[in-house]
Amino acid sequence: MASKTLYSQRDPMLKRDGFEDILEERRNSSDLKYALRCYAPVLYKGVTPCKANMLKNIVLQSDQLHYVINQVSQESGEAPDIIQEEASVILEEMAHRLQISTVRFFAFALSKAFKTLFQHVCVNEEGIQRLQQAIQEHPVVLLPSHRSYMDFLLMSYILYTYDLALPVIAAGMDFMGMKFVGEMLRMSGAFFIRRSFGGDKLYWAVFSEYVKTMLRNGFAPIEFFLEGTRSRTCKSLTPKLGLLNIVIEPFFKGEVFDVNLVPVSISYERILEESLYARELLGVPKPKESTSGLLKARRILSEDYGSIHVYFGQPVSVRSLAQGKVNRSTYNLFPRHIPRKPMEETQSFVNDTAYRIVRLQEDNMVLKPWVLMASLLLQNLEGLELSVLTEQTVWLRGLALSYAAFLDWPDHAPTAKVVSSSLALHRGLACVSGGRVSLVVGEPLGPVTPEEALFNRAVSVLSCASYRNQVLHVFLRPAMLAVAMHTAASSKKSEWPGLYNCFSFLWDMFSNDFILCPGDIVQDFEEACYLLVKTGAVQMPQQDIVMTDIGQPTLSFFNGLLEPFLQGYQVVCRYLCEEASEGLTEKQYIPAVRSFAVKLILAGNLRCYEVLSSDMQKNALAALLRMDAVRKVKVADQVTLIVNKMAVNSIDDILGGKLPTQKALLARL
């Protein structure tokens, strides 16, 4: 470390907008009048809304699609007319077909549903005003966080409420299979794409040209989820770059002056799918999207899901971001209609932009008191006295606010009431008995095996963890430094360089589990130091970082916060070194690790139920692959994992607090 300049960007409390509850008016006026009211949104530079057939014709007649059609024709030997017909079929299957009558139906139905399900749906009006201005100036891409199926319906509902142009939304093909509902989604703005394209040039060409045509002409805002899928853990997922590449390309090619990327943070006080997600993470197959399944889900209408906060962030100008980072003149060397693989600097820029957008989503996530309570309960699985939980929640609230968390804490309400109302809303996850608060485990209908009892307990823990995970982005960097300090203290190596190297190892190890922007490791370390000093947990005399007399509770909490991840990765390492067979395939990996972890828990050698999560197991494997401790080798039709046991053992030791020599640690980095 050449410098100890501390990162202080988050020091002044982040200025954030206030909220308006859009359900308040819905509770006091006619839903039918709301649905049938005059809807006349302002469009980009006053363009006329494009009919679905006109949009399809523009796509099918584009130079880029014709180029690919001729290319595929030459490669396959089929006539261009046949390939053109295939392209037309793909587009017909994919394209949206917006109809205002369907939009009005959804506006009416969702008003009824939202008033039943939620106490409040809160939106930052200043963000809406910024969006309204952005839509008129440049093409807009809406990038919401993705925690629930409700997200894209909610987004369209809000834009309709504020008389803004409805977005065209990228949706998975599985929704199209839902009878009636799939077509209704199409008529409310959804376009359907396959989950993966493989090497299908024609499909990619139709898809990309369809999206770029909408963007270039500004017919409607485009909406998609950067994470690609719902987060079952409620942590932000590593962003997917395919669609982002497509919407940024017209700017690189000079086809539009700028593109506005708008991060949107959607925060649920209680997640509709909480127990479903936990079961999926434990290996229960995801239910197939179907109309009958939707009808069966009506029982959720009898539940209270608290509040939703939707925060529309500042529009991010691609033009401003790219200044000095991407040389656009290189795009003039080739005809625009010829598809080209993105250059390295372009790919790096898109990747960096994706991570920045997800960080902005995280920063504007609204956290409720239960998120703090869940964090404390997970570090005390045996339960806590209600008075102790209340006292520690107040302490954690102060710590979160000092770290610029966006916390929604009821004004002027007694702390005891805040805690009790949170427990009442989440009574399916925690209960009070004899003045003691503990996690709820589903009551079995009859005798259960030890494995079934363990599964029920794991569902409870993973459901609770999905709320704790919502606050991890606030505490992550100081928590990693706290773990590094704990490791260094046990090894008598607390000097600055040793701590930085240990922090770097954890940063690299956990970069699949958390959003850690590429290239930000020094800045993240400095932020961690700054925040721990700011809250009095550590002091920094000369080249050391030393815990203060009052710092122990903070550092202990931070160590406990990351303990499930440390243990989870260690269990994976142990399995690969002790139990994995020579021919372990990628498909066998998750069931095998889960079975190994179950044995450890039943034997009393492990108390961490989060180890059973398929998400953690996948991320641990991704880290080991990136660090060259495991390799993938394709044998016949299967992918086999080749384990470097010496390297995996070394990683296991570091995670367990055995700090190696600085030379060995640097070699791992």
Secondary structure as UniProt FT lines:
FT   TURN            9..10
FT   STRAND          20..21
FT   HELIX           23..28
FT   HELIX           31..36
FT   HELIX           44..46
FT   HELIX           52..60
FT   HELIX           63..76
FT   HELIX           80..94
FT   HELIX           100..117
FT   STRAND          120..123
FT   HELIX           125..137
FT   STRAND          140..144
FT   HELIX           150..161
FT   TURN            162..163
FT   STRAND          168..172
FT   HELIX           173..177
FT   TURN            179..180
FT   HELIX           181..186
FT   TURN            187..189
FT   STRAND          190..193
FT   TURN            198..199
FT   HELIX           201..217
FT   STRAND          222..223
FT   TURN            226..227
FT   HELIX           242..252
FT   TURN            253..254
FT   STRAND          260..268
FT   TURN            272..273
FT   HELIX           274..281
FT   TURN            282..283
FT   HELIX           291..296
FT   HELIX           297..302
FT   STRAND          307..312
FT   STRAND          316..317
FT   HELIX           318..322
FT   TURN            323..325
FT   HELIX           328..333
FT   TURN            336..337
FT   HELIX           344..363
FT   HELIX           369..378
FT   TURN            381..382
FT   STRAND          384..385
FT   HELIX           386..402
FT   TURN            403..404
FT   TURN            411..412
FT   HELIX           415..425
FT   TURN            426..429
FT   STRAND          430..433
FT   TURN            434..435
FT   STRAND          436..439
FT   HELIX           450..468
FT   HELIX           469..471
FT   HELIX           472..490
FT   TURN            491..492
FT   HELIX           496..509
FT   TURN            510..513
FT   TURN            518..519
FT   HELIX           521..534
FT   TURN            535..536
FT   STRAND          538..539
FT   TURN            542..543
FT   STRAND          546..547
FT   TURN            549..550
FT   HELIX           552..578
FT   TURN            582..583
FT   HELIX           586..602
FT   TURN            603..604
FT   HELIX           609..612
FT   HELIX           614..626
FT   TURN            627..628
FT   STRAND          630..635
FT   TURN            636..637
FT   STRAND          638..643
FT   HELIX           645..655
FT   TURN            656..657
FT   HELIX           662..668
//
